Amino acid sequence: MAKIEEKKVIIIAMKGHPGTGKSTIAQSLASLLKIPLLDKDDVRDSTSPLQVQHTSSSKLLNDLSYDAVFRMATTQLRLGLSVVVDSPLSRRSHLDRLLHMGSSTGAGLVVIECKPKDEAEWRRRLERRGAHHGGGDGWHKPATWSDLERLLEGYGGCTEYDFGDVPRLVVDTTASVPVGDLVSSVVEFISSHTGGRWESCNIEKITCTPSMETRGQVPKFLIE
């Protein structure tokens, strides 16, 4: 896996199905590193009026949401700001768009994939979120396990694709560990692939201390 050398800014791209906890990690990273968080759901949530008027436009609005987030990310990168991009990153074309974004702005790219091992816990979290959201933000997300199964069936396996030389960390977000430990390992991974220095957030100044339970151990939530 290649190391990102001499990059002034970096794209931290989240990946994962709905309910896998990627937004929790994305928010923690953005807060810790003091960099912009661009969430595809923020755009998709705002398209509700269009969805109601045009029932066949779901795919179009989803694609538009990706495009809007990628455009906003490009603007931040050109301003010299690293970014966290929170989206399912469900297709190889999404990764290709990020790679193009990186090459056009001189930014590095790392992918943090959330892949829960405990399906029962994943289901519990997803359905709890679905019951909580109701008709508000997140209306477009699967609210039940059956909804999710239909979504994944529609993907037809396209979510599993080759990342090439892009540094990628896969974490089990259903592991019984504090979120801080997950974030600590993610920051360590990013630092190891960037030399620890970005002009826009100076990651070498960030200290994440693992909990007493996992200190000195190989984290069990790291899958790859």
Contacts in CASP RR format, 6 or more apart in sequence:
PFRMAT RR
TARGET T0000
AUTHOR 0000-0000-0000
METHOD contacts of the structure
MODEL  1
MAKIEEKKVIIIAMKGHPGTGKSTIAQSLASLLKIPLLDKDDVRDSTSPL
QVQHTSSSKLLNDLSYDAVFRMATTQLRLGLSVVVDSPLSRRSHLDRLLH
MGSSTGAGLVVIECKPKDEAEWRRRLERRGAHHGGGDGWHKPATWSDLER
LLEGYGGCTEYDFGDVPRLVVDTTASVPVGDLVSSVVEFISSHTGGRWES
CNIEKITCTPSMETRGQVPKFLIE
1 165 0 8 1.000
1 167 0 8 1.000
1 168 0 8 1.000
1 193 0 8 1.000
2 165 0 8 1.000
2 167 0 8 1.000
3 167 0 8 1.000
3 192 0 8 1.000
3 193 0 8 1.000
3 194 0 8 1.000
3 195 0 8 1.000
4 10 0 8 1.000
4 108 0 8 1.000
4 109 0 8 1.000
4 110 0 8 1.000
4 167 0 8 1.000
4 193 0 8 1.000
4 194 0 8 1.000
4 195 0 8 1.000
5 195 0 8 1.000
7 106 0 8 1.000
7 107 0 8 1.000
7 108 0 8 1.000
7 194 0 8 1.000
7 198 0 8 1.000
8 80 0 8 1.000
8 106 0 8 1.000
8 107 0 8 1.000
8 198 0 8 1.000
8 199 0 8 1.000
8 200 0 8 1.000
9 77 0 8 1.000
9 80 0 8 1.000
9 81 0 8 1.000
9 82 0 8 1.000
9 83 0 8 1.000
9 105 0 8 1.000
9 106 0 8 1.000
9 107 0 8 1.000
9 108 0 8 1.000
9 198 0 8 1.000
9 199 0 8 1.000
9 200 0 8 1.000
10 82 0 8 1.000
10 107 0 8 1.000
10 108 0 8 1.000
10 109 0 8 1.000
10 110 0 8 1.000
10 190 0 8 1.000
10 194 0 8 1.000
10 198 0 8 1.000
10 200 0 8 1.000
11 73 0 8 1.000
11 77 0 8 1.000
11 82 0 8 1.000
11 83 0 8 1.000
11 85 0 8 1.000
11 98 0 8 1.000
11 101 0 8 1.000
11 102 0 8 1.000
11 107 0 8 1.000
11 108 0 8 1.000
11 109 0 8 1.000
11 110 0 8 1.000
12 26 0 8 1.000
12 29 0 8 1.000
12 35 0 8 1.000
12 82 0 8 1.000
12 83 0 8 1.000
12 84 0 8 1.000
12 85 0 8 1.000
12 110 0 8 1.000
12 112 0 8 1.000
12 190 0 8 1.000
13 85 0 8 1.000
13 87 0 8 1.000
13 89 0 8 1.000
13 95 0 8 1.000
13 98 0 8 1.000
13 109 0 8 1.000
13 110 0 8 1.000
13 111 0 8 1.000
13 112 0 8 1.000
14 22 0 8 1.000
14 23 0 8 1.000
14 25 0 8 1.000
14 26 0 8 1.000
14 84 0 8 1.000
14 85 0 8 1.000
14 86 0 8 1.000
14 87 0 8 1.000
14 89 0 8 1.000
14 111 0 8 1.000
14 112 0 8 1.000
14 113 0 8 1.000
14 114 0 8 1.000
15 22 0 8 1.000
15 87 0 8 1.000
15 88 0 8 1.000
15 89 0 8 1.000
15 111 0 8 1.000
15 112 0 8 1.000
15 113 0 8 1.000
15 114 0 8 1.000
15 168 0 8 1.000
16 22 0 8 1.000
16 88 0 8 1.000
16 89 0 8 1.000
16 90 0 8 1.000
16 113 0 8 1.000
16 114 0 8 1.000
16 115 0 8 1.000
16 159 0 8 1.000
17 88 0 8 1.000
17 90 0 8 1.000
17 148 0 8 1.000
17 151 0 8 1.000
17 152 0 8 1.000
17 159 0 8 1.000
18 88 0 8 1.000
18 126 0 8 1.000
18 141 0 8 1.000
18 142 0 8 1.000
18 148 0 8 1.000
18 151 0 8 1.000
19 122 0 8 1.000
19 125 0 8 1.000
19 126 0 8 1.000
19 129 0 8 1.000
19 141 0 8 1.000
20 114 0 8 1.000
20 115 0 8 1.000
20 116 0 8 1.000
20 122 0 8 1.000
20 173 0 8 1.000
21 114 0 8 1.000
21 116 0 8 1.000
21 125 0 8 1.000
21 173 0 8 1.000
22 86 0 8 1.000
22 88 0 8 1.000
22 112 0 8 1.000
22 114 0 8 1.000
22 173 0 8 1.000
23 39 0 8 1.000
23 41 0 8 1.000
23 86 0 8 1.000
24 173 0 8 1.000
24 179 0 8 1.000
25 112 0 8 1.000
25 114 0 8 1.000
25 171 0 8 1.000
25 173 0 8 1.000
25 179 0 8 1.000
25 182 0 8 1.000
25 183 0 8 1.000
25 186 0 8 1.000
26 37 0 8 1.000
26 39 0 8 1.000
26 84 0 8 1.000
26 86 0 8 1.000
27 37 0 8 1.000
27 86 0 8 1.000
28 179 0 8 1.000
28 180 0 8 1.000
28 183 0 8 1.000
29 35 0 8 1.000
29 37 0 8 1.000
29 84 0 8 1.000
29 112 0 8 1.000
29 183 0 8 1.000
29 186 0 8 1.000
29 187 0 8 1.000
30 36 0 8 1.000
30 37 0 8 1.000
30 84 0 8 1.000
32 183 0 8 1.000
32 187 0 8 1.000
32 206 0 8 1.000
32 208 0 8 1.000
33 82 0 8 1.000
33 84 0 8 1.000
33 187 0 8 1.000
33 201 0 8 1.000
33 203 0 8 1.000
33 206 0 8 1.000
34 201 0 8 1.000
35 81 0 8 1.000
35 82 0 8 1.000
35 83 0 8 1.000
35 84 0 8 1.000
35 200 0 8 1.000
35 201 0 8 1.000
36 76 0 8 1.000
36 81 0 8 1.000
36 83 0 8 1.000
36 84 0 8 1.000
37 83 0 8 1.000
37 84 0 8 1.000
37 86 0 8 1.000
38 69 0 8 1.000
38 72 0 8 1.000
38 73 0 8 1.000
38 76 0 8 1.000
38 83 0 8 1.000
38 84 0 8 1.000
38 85 0 8 1.000
38 86 0 8 1.000
39 69 0 8 1.000
39 86 0 8 1.000
39 87 0 8 1.000
40 65 0 8 1.000
40 66 0 8 1.000
40 69 0 8 1.000
40 85 0 8 1.000
40 86 0 8 1.000
40 87 0 8 1.000
40 88 0 8 1.000
41 65 0 8 1.000
41 86 0 8 1.000
41 137 0 8 1.000
41 138 0 8 1.000
41 141 0 8 1.000
43 64 0 8 1.000
43 65 0 8 1.000
43 68 0 8 1.000
43 69 0 8 1.000
44 61 0 8 1.000
44 62 0 8 1.000
44 65 0 8 1.000
44 138 0 8 1.000
44 140 0 8 1.000
45 136 0 8 1.000
45 137 0 8 1.000
45 138 0 8 1.000
45 139 0 8 1.000
45 140 0 8 1.000
47 61 0 8 1.000
47 64 0 8 1.000
47 65 0 8 1.000
47 140 0 8 1.000
48 139 0 8 1.000
48 140 0 8 1.000
50 57 0 8 1.000
50 61 0 8 1.000
51 57 0 8 1.000
51 58 0 8 1.000
51 61 0 8 1.000
51 140 0 8 1.000
58 140 0 8 1.000
62 140 0 8 1.000
66 87 0 8 1.000
66 94 0 8 1.000
66 97 0 8 1.000
69 85 0 8 1.000
69 87 0 8 1.000
70 85 0 8 1.000
70 97 0 8 1.000
70 98 0 8 1.000
70 101 0 8 1.000
73 83 0 8 1.000
73 85 0 8 1.000
73 101 0 8 1.000
74 101 0 8 1.000
74 104 0 8 1.000
74 105 0 8 1.000
76 82 0 8 1.000
76 83 0 8 1.000
77 83 0 8 1.000
77 101 0 8 1.000
77 102 0 8 1.000
77 105 0 8 1.000
77 106 0 8 1.000
77 107 0 8 1.000
78 105 0 8 1.000
80 199 0 8 1.000
80 200 0 8 1.000
81 200 0 8 1.000
82 107 0 8 1.000
82 198 0 8 1.000
82 200 0 8 1.000
82 201 0 8 1.000
85 98 0 8 1.000
87 94 0 8 1.000
88 159 0 8 1.000
89 95 0 8 1.000
89 98 0 8 1.000
89 111 0 8 1.000
89 113 0 8 1.000
90 155 0 8 1.000
90 158 0 8 1.000
90 159 0 8 1.000
91 158 0 8 1.000
91 159 0 8 1.000
91 161 0 8 1.000
92 158 0 8 1.000
92 161 0 8 1.000
92 162 0 8 1.000
95 111 0 8 1.000
95 161 0 8 1.000
95 163 0 8 1.000
95 166 0 8 1.000
98 109 0 8 1.000
99 109 0 8 1.000
99 166 0 8 1.000
101 107 0 8 1.000
102 108 0 8 1.000
102 109 0 8 1.000
108 194 0 8 1.000
109 166 0 8 1.000
109 167 0 8 1.000
110 166 0 8 1.000
110 167 0 8 1.000
110 168 0 8 1.000
110 169 0 8 1.000
110 189 0 8 1.000
110 190 0 8 1.000
110 193 0 8 1.000
110 194 0 8 1.000
111 163 0 8 1.000
111 166 0 8 1.000
111 167 0 8 1.000
111 168 0 8 1.000
111 169 0 8 1.000
112 168 0 8 1.000
112 169 0 8 1.000
112 171 0 8 1.000
112 186 0 8 1.000
112 189 0 8 1.000
113 168 0 8 1.000
113 169 0 8 1.000
113 170 0 8 1.000
113 171 0 8 1.000
114 170 0 8 1.000
114 171 0 8 1.000
114 173 0 8 1.000
115 170 0 8 1.000
115 171 0 8 1.000
115 172 0 8 1.000
115 173 0 8 1.000
115 223 0 8 1.000
116 122 0 8 1.000
116 172 0 8 1.000
116 173 0 8 1.000
116 174 0 8 1.000
117 172 0 8 1.000
117 174 0 8 1.000
117 175 0 8 1.000
117 223 0 8 1.000
118 172 0 8 1.000
118 174 0 8 1.000
118 175 0 8 1.000
121 174 0 8 1.000
122 174 0 8 1.000
123 145 0 8 1.000
126 142 0 8 1.000
126 143 0 8 1.000
126 144 0 8 1.000
126 145 0 8 1.000
126 148 0 8 1.000
127 143 0 8 1.000
127 144 0 8 1.000
127 145 0 8 1.000
129 141 0 8 1.000
129 143 0 8 1.000
130 141 0 8 1.000
130 143 0 8 1.000
130 144 0 8 1.000
131 143 0 8 1.000
133 139 0 8 1.000
133 141 0 8 1.000
133 143 0 8 1.000
134 143 0 8 1.000
142 148 0 8 1.000
142 150 0 8 1.000
142 151 0 8 1.000
152 159 0 8 1.000
167 189 0 8 1.000
167 193 0 8 1.000
168 224 0 8 1.000
169 185 0 8 1.000
169 186 0 8 1.000
169 189 0 8 1.000
169 222 0 8 1.000
169 224 0 8 1.000
170 222 0 8 1.000
170 223 0 8 1.000
170 224 0 8 1.000
171 182 0 8 1.000
171 185 0 8 1.000
171 186 0 8 1.000
171 221 0 8 1.000
171 222 0 8 1.000
171 223 0 8 1.000
172 220 0 8 1.000
172 221 0 8 1.000
172 222 0 8 1.000
172 223 0 8 1.000
173 182 0 8 1.000
173 221 0 8 1.000
175 182 0 8 1.000
175 220 0 8 1.000
175 221 0 8 1.000
177 211 0 8 1.000
177 213 0 8 1.000
177 214 0 8 1.000
177 219 0 8 1.000
177 220 0 8 1.000
177 221 0 8 1.000
178 211 0 8 1.000
180 208 0 8 1.000
180 210 0 8 1.000
180 211 0 8 1.000
181 210 0 8 1.000
181 211 0 8 1.000
181 214 0 8 1.000
181 219 0 8 1.000
181 221 0 8 1.000
182 221 0 8 1.000
183 208 0 8 1.000
184 208 0 8 1.000
184 209 0 8 1.000
184 210 0 8 1.000
185 210 0 8 1.000
185 219 0 8 1.000
185 221 0 8 1.000
185 222 0 8 1.000
187 203 0 8 1.000
187 206 0 8 1.000
187 208 0 8 1.000
188 208 0 8 1.000
190 196 0 8 1.000
190 203 0 8 1.000
191 203 0 8 1.000
191 204 0 8 1.000
194 203 0 8 1.000
196 203 0 8 1.000
196 204 0 8 1.000
197 203 0 8 1.000
197 204 0 8 1.000
210 216 0 8 1.000
210 219 0 8 1.000
END
